[in-house]
Amino acid sequence: MTTKMKLKLLIGVVITVAIVYYSVTSLKDLHPAALFQKNINWWIVALSVAVYIYANYIRGLAFTHGIDKNMDRLTAFQVMGIGHAVNMVLPLHAGEGIRIVFFPADYSVRRRTELMIISAIADVVAILMISLFSVPFSGFTDPLVLRTLRIVSLICLGLTALLVIVVLFVPRFHKYSEEYLNLAMAKMMVWVLLSWILLLISVWVGLISFGFPMVESIRISLAVFAVTNIINFIPASPGAIGLFEYGTILAMAGLGIDRTVALETSLLLHLIQYMALLPMGTVLYILALHGKYGEKLRNFFRKRRQ
């Protein structure tokens, strides 16, 4: 075994141990065992998980029905689903970089990078659009979160305007306006918005499974969606462990819900994410290795091990 290989293995072991230790200690502090002492309707939880998985499938259609109609649905699902699953077990949103491997084998690095950047921008726009709508209807009044949401929105609007100006008036970027600023991009945004609305519905169903009334759960889900997704912009722990719980507690406490109840609810909602993404990501990864682009992936990972 080469020195380079040994060093990679050592670094990998250290990172893995650190991630596992952090995750276990974080969950221990949050007392996840309390969930199983509650009267939770696990059939409704299963429905929430199913909606969450379907939202990821719909997110993939933003490629096939939007800016990249050459990509098949399964590949698009793999790109999104595997990336999200990796984010649940590795820190710093590592899945965003790993998903570049799962694009079609004949795509250049530049093409993959462009699609990833556009996809990320579309997600940010969709999250902000839904969050700006959600906060007023939820009745959430926390001044810090409201101010943060306004600041982030203004920054994103400014960057979007700057991007449009650059693309339209800088000659070397004209081709991007012809390729991406068109009807296909509008269709992509529709599918991206739909996928995030489904994720919001998954949160709503999860709240119902915990025992919250159906109508009240609408307000709570709107607040939880807005706050947790703003906080999740911070690249941090695997699956945003700790941050997600903090955001959920902040959102629910802002609606007058007891913090203990909010903590238990946050654990359930986070568990739903793991129940959806880890099995889904595993299945999609296996399909990718044995599917149309399997040989390309195997060659990539062989090179990484050398």
PyMOL commands that set and color helices and strands:
alter all, ss='L'
color gray80, all
select helices_A, chain A and resi 3-30+32-37+42-67+73-87+95-102+109-138+143-169+171-180+183-210+214-231+238-240+243-253+259-290+294-305
alter helices_A, ss='H'
color red, helices_A
deselect
rebuild
show_as cartoon
